[in-house]
Amino acid sequence: MLSYRHSFHAGNHADVLKHTVQSLIIESLKEKDKPFLYLDTHAGAGRYQLGSEHAERTGEYLEGIARIWQQDDLPAELEAYINVVKHFNRSGQLRYYPGSPLIARLLLREQDSLQLTELHPSDYPLLRSEFQKDSRARVEKADGFQQLKAKLPPVSRRGLILIDPPYEMKTDYQAVVSGIAEGYKRFATGIYALWYPVVLRQQIKRMIHDLEATGIRKNSAN
């Protein structure tokens, strides 16, 4: 089942938090000259039009990015993220919201690389078109959880792995646990950033319990 479309939710308050954290991790990795991999297991469409029917129907971005993107007194931690949003809205009107792949593309350096995966038949072509001229990026229509086994470790032994599945299927919660465990076996020095909705609390508690049971350390040596 592939019914989830992030275009309904792009730029909401959860995206602001998620993409701020993503930007901070990337900026931290850039403190060393050595290249790193950015792997996005469920990359989405890449770019979202905030004037689209989907975005207008929910209006979620109005309580998220729309409230802060032109403020002058924001904390320094938001600077890199907000600058990316402004880059895609140079007219001064908030028309586009960059998803995690485009945020990574703008923040990564020439020596870094991107591995992006998306299965949705409507979003994958959009994602591919965004990156067709970027030699640093590889875009695949594949199971994102399998990429944690197939694409790790990177040659550089440094990287950020963003895991943000739609959680449409109950099996996604267990797939997160097994996927991270498989990835960690191959790439223990990687940074694994997991995003999940706090909705089905029993499933979330079970997922967190199972993750803790793997014995994976919470900090990384990157």
N, C-alpha and C positions, 0 to 999 in steps of 0.2 A: 504494500500500500504506500503510495507516494502522493499524498494529498496536501501535505504541509507546504505552504508558500510563505517565505519570510517577507515577501512584499507587503503583506498585511501589517507587519509589525516593525519594519525597518525604521530605525531612528528613535525607537521608544526608550524609556528610561533604562530598561535592561540592556539595550544596545550601547547606550552611553557608558554604562559601567563596564560591560564586557570589553568594549573597544578601547576604553581608557587603560584597562589592565593589559590588554594585548599590546598597545603602544608602549607602555612602560617596560614590558618585558623585552620588546624588540630594541628599544633604546638602551637597555642594560646590556644586551648581547653585543651591541655595536661599540661598547667601550673597549673591546678587544679587536685588533685588526683581523684576526683569523675569521674566515667566512663561516656562515652557518646556514642551516636549512630551515625554512618555514614550511611546515606541513599542515594543511587544512583538510581534515577528513570529510567535512560536510560543508563545502564552500559556498553553496548557494549560487545566485546569479551574478554576484560581484557588485553590481550597481543597481540602485533602486530609485525610481522616479517618485518623488513625494507628491506629485500632482496626479498620480495614477488612480484609477478606480479603486484598487486595493487599498492604497494608503489613505485615500480620502474616506473610504468606508469606515475605517476604524479610527482614524485621526490620532493614532497613538504617538506619532512623532511630535505632535503639538505639545505633549507633556514631557518630551524627551529633548532631543537635539534642538528643536525650535526655541526652547526656553533659554538656552545658554550659548549658542554658537557665536553670537555677536557681543557677548558681555566682555567688558574690559578688565574686570576684577576677578578673573578665574584663578584658581590655584595653579601653580607651576606644573603640577602633575598632569594637568589637562592640555598643556600647550601643544605637544606633538600631535595628539588626537584631533584637537580643534583645528590645527593648521591643515591637516589632511582634509577635513570637511570643507574648509574654506577654499582649498585648492580646487575642489570639484564644484564650487559655487562662486566663481570669480565675479559674477555679475552683481553680487550682493543680495541676490534672492536665493532662498533655500529651495532648490529644485531637485537636487540629487543627494542621496545618502550612500556613501561608500561602505560596502560590506567588508568583512574581515580580509578577503583576498586583496582588495584594492588598497586598504590601509597598509597591509604588508608590502604591497608593491611599491608604494610611495616612500615607505620608510626604509626598505632594504637598500643595501649598497650594490654596486656592480658585481662584487665578488660573491654575494649571497645568492641563494636559489630558493625557488618556490615549487612545491609539489601540491597540486590542488585536485580535489576529487569531488564530483557531484553526480548523483544518479538521476535526479528528476529530469524527465524528458524535455520540459520547458526551460528549466534553468541552466542545464548543461550547455546548450548552444550559446546562450548569452554569456556565460562565463568564458567559454572558449574564445568567443569573439573579442572579449576584453583583453585577452592575453596573447592573441595570435602574433603580435609583433614583439613580444617580450622574450628574448632568448634565455632569460634566467628561469622562465616558468615552464612547467610541464603540467598540462591539464588533462585529466583522465575521467572517463565515465566508468566508474568502478565503485565497489563497496568500500566505503571509507574505513570501516573497521579492519578490513583486510590489508589496507595500506600500512597499518601499524606493524604488520608482520613483513610485508613485502618491500617496503621502502626504507626500513631502518636496519642498521645505522647509516647515517650519511658519512661520506668520506671524511668530512671535517670533524666528525664526532662532536658537533655542537648543533643545537637546534631548539626550536619551539614547535611543539605539536599542539595545535588547537583542535579540541574535540567538542563539537557542538551539534550532535545529532538531533533530529526532530522529535524523537521519543514518541513516534506514532505507534510503534509496536512495543508491547511489554518486554519483548526480548531485547530491546535496545539497552535496557538497564544492565542486563547481564553481559551484553556484547561490549559495553563500556569497560566493565571489569576485566573480562578476558582479553580485550584488545590492549588495554593499558599494561596488563601483566605480560602479554607477548612482546609489546614494544619495549618494556623495561628490561626484559631478558636480553634484548639485542642492543639496547641503547640506554644504559643506566644513567648516563650523564645528561640526558635530554631534559628539557623542561616540558612537562605535560600540563596543559591548561584545560580543565574540564568544565564545561558549562552545563548546567541542568536546571530545570524548572522546579520550584518548590511547590508542587501541586499535589501529586500522588505521594503523600508523605511516607506511607508504609514502604512503597517501592524505593523511595529515596533513601530511607533509613537502611533498607536492606543493601542497596548499592554501596552506600558509604561503609557499612559494616564489612561487606565483602572486599572492598578496596583496602580497608585497614588490615584485613586478614591476609592480604598478599605480602605484607611486610615491607612494602615499598616505602622508602624514606620520603618525607615531605619536602625536604630541601634538595637542591641539586648542586653539583660541582661545576656547573657551566661557568 
